[in-house]
Amino acid sequence: MSNLAGSGCEVLIPFSERKPLKEIERSLIKKYRKEIWTKFIKAIKDYDMIQDGDKIAVTVSGGKDSLLLAKCFQELRRHGQVNFELEFIAMDPGFNESNRELLISNCEYLDIPVTIFKADIFNIVDTIAKDYPCYMCARMRRGALYAKAEELGCNKMALGHHFNDVIETTMLNVLYSGNFKTMMPKLKSTNFNDMELIRPLYYIEEDNIKRFTQNNGLFTMNCGCIVAAEKTSSKRKEMKDLIAELKKTFNDVDKSIFKSATNVNLDAVLGYKTGGEKISFMDNYDD
C-alpha cells in the first residue's frame, strides 16, 4: 500500500484492478456479509435509526467509510422493508483539484448520485484556528452538512463513523479531557430543529472497511485537508496506535473499551453529569 504524496489520497491497489460495480455491490451482502452488512443492519435495528417516511442525507466525504456507507444505504433501500428516501450530499471545503476529481470519479463509478456543494471551510479554518485546526474544521463541516440536509428536506443525516472511531473518541476523552463520554450511535441536533444524526457503521471495524475497499480495487481520499498536515499531529492517530499496542497483550481490549460505555455503574463513580447538571456521589451519600 502506498500514498500519493501531498494528494490526501491513499492508494490501496492499482486503479486498473477496480472490480465491476455489480461485483462490488454483491460483495457487500455476500463476501462481507458477516463483517459489514450484518453489522450495518444490527446497528440500525439496535438503535432504531430508520423509520418509515424518513428522508436521510447520506454524507459522502470521498473517504472509504462514507463510500461504504452510501453503498450500504443503496442496498438497504433496494432490498429493505422500510420505506425511506435518500439524498447523497458531499461538501467541498476547499479540496485541491485532484481530490475533487477523485470524489466525483468514485461517485460516478459507484453509481452514487451525489450533490456536491462548496464551502470555503479550509481557508477560514487556516485563518482562525492557528495550530490546531481539526476541531474547528469538524464543527464547521458538520454545520454546513446539517444546513444542506435541511435545505433538501431531510430529517436525518448519516455519517460514516465506525467502531474504531467510537473507541478512539472514548479514549481521547478519558486521556486528554479527563471525562468519560463516547461517540453516540444517534443524537438529536441542538441547532437544527427536527434533525437527527445517525451512525449506521457503528459496529463495523475499520480493518474490514479497508479490506472491502482494497479487494474491490477502489482508492479513496483521506480527509483531503490542505491545512492540518503541516500544522499538527493527530491525537486520533495517537489513540489508534495506543490501542493497537494494547491489543498485542490483550486482544479484545478494543471490544472492552466499546462495551464500557454500555456498563457504566453510577454507584461506583465520583461524579457524573446529566441534563447539564453535575452530580457528585457525595450529594446523596448519606441517603
N, C-alpha and C positions, 0 to 999 in steps of 0.2 A: 504494500500500500504506500502510495507516495502523495506528496502535496504539490499543488500548483503554487509556486512561490508568489506571495503577495496577492493572490486572487481571492482568498477566502473560500476556496473550493477544495474538497477532499476527494481525490480520485481513488475509487475503490477497486475497479478493474477497468480495462480499456473500454472506451465508449463503443467501439465497434462490436463488442460482445453483448450489447444490450439485448435482452430477451424480447420476443414479441409481446405486445400488450396483453393479448388473451392469456398467454402463459404466465405473465406477471400476476394478472388478476386471479387466475386459477390457483396459483401457488398460495395465495392468502388463505383460502379455505381448504386446501389440500396439504401441501408440503408444510406450511406454517400454521396449520390449524391449532395445534396444541400450544405453541409458543406465542402466537399472536391473535388469531381470530377468536379462539375460545376465551382468552383473557380480555379482549376488547368487549365481547358480549357480556362477560361476567361483571365487568366494572359498570357497564350501562345498567344492568339489572340490579346489582347490589346497591347502587346509589341512586336508582330511579332517575336517570339522566334525561330520558326522552319520553315524551307523551304525545298522543295523537294531537295533531294540529300545530305542533312546534314548527318554527322556521329557524333553522340553525345556520349561523355563519361559521363556516369551517375556515380557520385561518391557515394560510399557506405561506410560510416564510421562504420556502425553497430548500429547506434542510430535509434530512432524511426522515425526521419524526413527523413533520407536517405533511409530507408527501404520502407517507404511510397512512396517516390519519384520514387524508382525503380519500384514498382508495378504500379504506375500511368503511367509510361512510357511504361511498357509492355502492359497495357490495351490500351493506345493510339496507339501503334504500331499494336496491334491486330485489333482494330476497327476504327482507324482514316483514313483520306483520304489523308494524306501527306506521301510521300514516303521517309523514312529516315532509317538510320541504328543506332544500339545501341551497345555500349561497356559498361560493368559494371566493374568499377575498384575500388579496395579497397587498401588503403595503410596501412601497419602495421608499425607504427612509433616506435614500441618497446612495444607492448601490453604484459601484463602478459599472461600466457598460457590459463587461464580461459576465458579471454576476446577474445582471438583469436579463441578459440573453439566455443564460443558463436556466434561470427561473422560468422564462417563457417557453424555452425548448422542452424542459421536463414536463411542464403542464400540458403542452400540446401533445407530446408523445403519449402521456399517461391519460389523455382524454379528460383532463380536469378543466372545466370551463370557468377559469378564474377571472375575477375582476381585479385589475391592478390599479392602485391609486397612489399618487405621490404625496409624501410628507417630508419636509426638509429637516428631519429629526437629527441626522448625523451632524449637520453644520451647527444646529442650535446647541446640541449637547457638547460639541467641541468647544463652543464659546463659553458656556455657563458651568460645565461640570468639572473643569480643571483636570486633576489627575485621576479621578475615579468616576468615569462617565457611565459605567454599565448600569448602575441602579437607576439613574435618571433616564437613561435611554429606554430601559424596560418599562418604566412608568409611562413615558410619553408614547411609546409604541402601543401599550395597552389602551390608553385613552383614545388614540387615533383609530384603533381597530374597533373599539366599542362604538365610537361615533359613526363609523361606516356601517357597522352591523345595524345600528338603529336606523340609519338613513335607508337601508334596504328592507326595513320592516321585520327584522329578525327579533326574536325574543330570547335567543340563546346564542352563545359564542363558544365554539370548541377550540381548545388549544392542544398542542401536541406534547405536553409534558408527560413523561413516562416514570416508571418505577424508580429509576436511578435519580431522576430529578427530585423525587419526593424524599428519598433518604438523604441525599446531599443537602437539601434545604433544611431538613431536621437537624443534621449535624452542624451546618453553618450557624443556625440559631443557637444551639447549645454552646458551641465553642467560641463563637465570635460575639454573640449578642447576649449571652447569659440568660436565655429563656428557652422554654420548651414549647415549640409550635411547629406544625408541619404544613405541607402544601395540601390543601383540601381538594377532594375529588370534584366538588362543585361548590359554588358560592354565589350569593346574590350581589350584584353591583351596588355600590353605595352612591354612585354618581349618575347612573343611568337607570331610570325607572323601568321596572318590569323586565330587566335584563339579567340573565343568569349565565355564569361561566361554568363550563363543564370540561373535564379532562378524561376522555374515554380510554386513553392509553395508560391509565393509572397503574395497572398491574403488569404492564409489558416491560421486560428488561431490555436495556439499551443494546446489549450484545445481540439479541435476536433481531432488533431493528437493523443493526449493521449487517447482520447475516442476510436478511431479506434484501437489503439494498445491494449488497455486494454480489450475491448469487444471481440477481436479476439484471446485473450489468448496468446499474444506474450510478452516476456520480452526482453529488449534490453539494450545495453550499453549506458552509458553517454559518455563522450569524451574518456574514457579509460586511462586518463592521470595518469602516475605514478610519475609525477614531481610536479605539481602545488598544489595538495591537501594540502600539508604540508607547502606551502610557501606563499600563497597569498589568500586573499579573492577575491571573484568575483565581479567586478564592474557591470558586466551584471546582476548578481543576485540582486544587489542593485537596479538597474533600474527596474527589474521585480517587486520587492517588492514595489518600489515607485509608479509605475503605478497601481498596484493592490490597493494600498491605495487611490490613487486619484480616482479610479473607484467607491469607496464607496460613494463619494459625487457627482461625475459626471460620469455616467455610460458609456458615449460614448467618454471619454477622449482619449482612445486608437485610436479610429477612427479619432478624430480631429488631433492627432499627425501625423498619417499617411497622412491625407489629406493636412496638412500644407505644405508638400513638393511639392504638385501639385499646390499650390496657393501662391507662393512667389511673392510679389509685389515689384519690383525693385525700384519703385518710393518712397518706404517707408522704405528703409534700408539705414544704414550709409555707407555701402560698400559691395562689393562682389568681387568674383574672377572668372575669366573666361579665359580659354586658358593659364593659368599660370600667367595672369596679374591681379594685384589688382586694382580695380576701387573704388574711393571714390565718394560719392554723390556731394562733393564739386567740382569735376573735371568738371562737366557740369552744375553747379548750375546757373550760370549767363546766360546760353543758354536757 
